[in-house]
């Protein structure tokens, strides 16, 4: 599993100009099964995405298609981890 942390490089007004395209991109990735959860950071300095893609290289290729990445609006920090313990509701996330 991967945790992707986006950090905005530009003011929120610029981010908001691309938000609809970013949301469409996220919806497409959910449909393809690439992402499992996403949302805004608090305070709103970026976002977080969880992915169960099977390789870092494939994930990086998918992230290159993000309108935020294309417009150079955010940096992307990727952390891989292996979930070994979860609550009952999230047992499907364990590897």
The 8 nearest C-alpha neighbors of each residue, nearest first, counted from 0:
[[1, 51, 80, 79, 50, 81, 52, 2],
 [0, 2, 79, 50, 78, 49, 80, 3],
 [3, 1, 49, 78, 77, 48, 79, 4],
 [2, 4, 77, 48, 76, 47, 49, 1],
 [5, 3, 47, 76, 75, 46, 77, 2],
 [4, 6, 75, 46, 45, 74, 73, 47],
 [7, 5, 45, 73, 74, 44, 8, 4],
 [6, 8, 73, 45, 9, 44, 72, 5],
 [7, 9, 73, 72, 6, 74, 10, 71],
 [8, 10, 7, 72, 13, 11, 14, 73],
 [11, 9, 12, 13, 14, 8, 7, 72],
 [12, 10, 14, 13, 15, 9, 7, 44],
 [11, 13, 15, 10, 14, 16, 9, 17],
 [12, 14, 16, 11, 15, 10, 9, 17],
 [15, 13, 11, 16, 12, 17, 18, 72],
 [14, 16, 18, 12, 17, 13, 11, 19],
 [15, 17, 13, 14, 18, 12, 19, 11],
 [18, 16, 15, 20, 14, 19, 21, 66],
 [17, 19, 15, 21, 20, 16, 22, 14],
 [20, 18, 22, 21, 17, 23, 16, 15],
 [21, 19, 23, 18, 22, 17, 24, 66],
 [20, 22, 18, 24, 23, 19, 66, 25],
 [23, 21, 25, 19, 24, 20, 18, 26],
 [24, 22, 20, 26, 21, 25, 27, 19],
 [23, 25, 21, 27, 22, 26, 20, 65],
 [26, 24, 22, 28, 27, 23, 21, 29],
 [27, 25, 23, 29, 28, 24, 22, 30],
 [26, 28, 30, 24, 25, 29, 31, 23],
 [29, 27, 31, 25, 33, 30, 26, 34],
 [30, 28, 32, 26, 34, 31, 27, 33],
 [31, 29, 27, 28, 32, 26, 33, 34],
 [30, 32, 28, 29, 33, 27, 34, 26],
 [33, 31, 29, 30, 34, 28, 35, 52],
 [32, 34, 28, 31, 52, 29, 50, 51],
 [35, 33, 50, 29, 28, 32, 49, 36],
 [34, 36, 50, 49, 29, 33, 37, 51],
 [37, 35, 49, 48, 34, 38, 50, 47],
 [38, 36, 48, 47, 49, 35, 46, 39],
 [37, 39, 46, 47, 40, 48, 36, 45],
 [40, 38, 46, 45, 43, 47, 41, 37],
 [39, 41, 46, 43, 45, 42, 44, 47],
 [42, 40, 43, 39, 44, 45, 46, 38],
 [41, 43, 40, 44, 39, 45, 46, 6],
 [42, 44, 41, 40, 45, 39, 46, 11],
 [45, 43, 7, 42, 6, 40, 41, 46],
 [46, 44, 6, 5, 7, 40, 43, 39],
 [45, 47, 39, 40, 5, 38, 4, 6],
 [46, 48, 4, 37, 38, 3, 5, 39],
 [49, 47, 37, 3, 36, 2, 50, 4],
 [50, 48, 2, 36, 35, 1, 34, 37],
 [49, 51, 34, 1, 52, 35, 0, 33],
 [50, 52, 0, 53, 1, 33, 34, 49],
 [53, 51, 50, 33, 54, 58, 0, 57],
 [52, 54, 51, 55, 57, 0, 58, 56],
 [55, 53, 56, 57, 52, 58, 51, 59],
 [54, 56, 58, 57, 59, 53, 52, 79],
 [55, 57, 59, 54, 58, 60, 61, 53],
 [56, 58, 60, 54, 59, 55, 61, 52],
 [59, 57, 55, 61, 60, 56, 62, 52],
 [58, 60, 62, 56, 61, 57, 55, 63],
 [61, 59, 57, 63, 58, 62, 56, 64],
 [62, 60, 58, 63, 59, 64, 57, 65],
 [61, 63, 59, 64, 65, 60, 58, 68],
 [62, 64, 60, 61, 65, 68, 59, 69],
 [65, 63, 62, 61, 66, 69, 68, 60],
 [64, 66, 68, 67, 62, 63, 69, 24],
 [67, 65, 69, 68, 21, 70, 64, 20],
 [68, 66, 72, 70, 65, 69, 71, 73],
 [69, 67, 71, 65, 66, 70, 72, 63],
 [68, 70, 66, 71, 67, 65, 64, 63],
 [69, 71, 67, 68, 72, 66, 17, 73],
 [72, 70, 68, 69, 73, 67, 8, 74],
 [71, 73, 67, 8, 70, 7, 9, 68],
 [74, 72, 7, 8, 6, 71, 5, 67],
 [73, 75, 6, 5, 7, 76, 8, 72],
 [76, 74, 5, 4, 77, 3, 73, 6],
 [75, 77, 4, 3, 5, 74, 78, 2],
 [76, 78, 3, 2, 75, 4, 1, 79],
 [79, 77, 2, 1, 3, 80, 76, 4],
 [80, 78, 1, 0, 2, 77, 81, 55],
 [79, 81, 0, 1, 82, 78, 2, 83],
 [82, 80, 0, 83, 94, 79, 93, 1],
 [83, 81, 93, 84, 94, 80, 92, 0],
 [82, 84, 93, 81, 94, 85, 92, 90],
 [85, 83, 82, 93, 86, 90, 92, 89],
 [86, 84, 90, 89, 87, 83, 93, 82],
 [85, 87, 88, 89, 90, 84, 92, 91],
 [86, 88, 90, 89, 85, 91, 84, 92],
 [87, 89, 86, 90, 85, 91, 92, 93],
 [90, 88, 91, 87, 86, 92, 85, 93],
 [89, 91, 92, 87, 93, 85, 88, 86],
 [90, 92, 89, 93, 88, 94, 85, 87],
 [93, 91, 90, 89, 94, 82, 85, 0],
 [94, 92, 82, 83, 91, 90, 84, 85],
 [93, 82, 81, 83, 92, 91, 0, 90]]
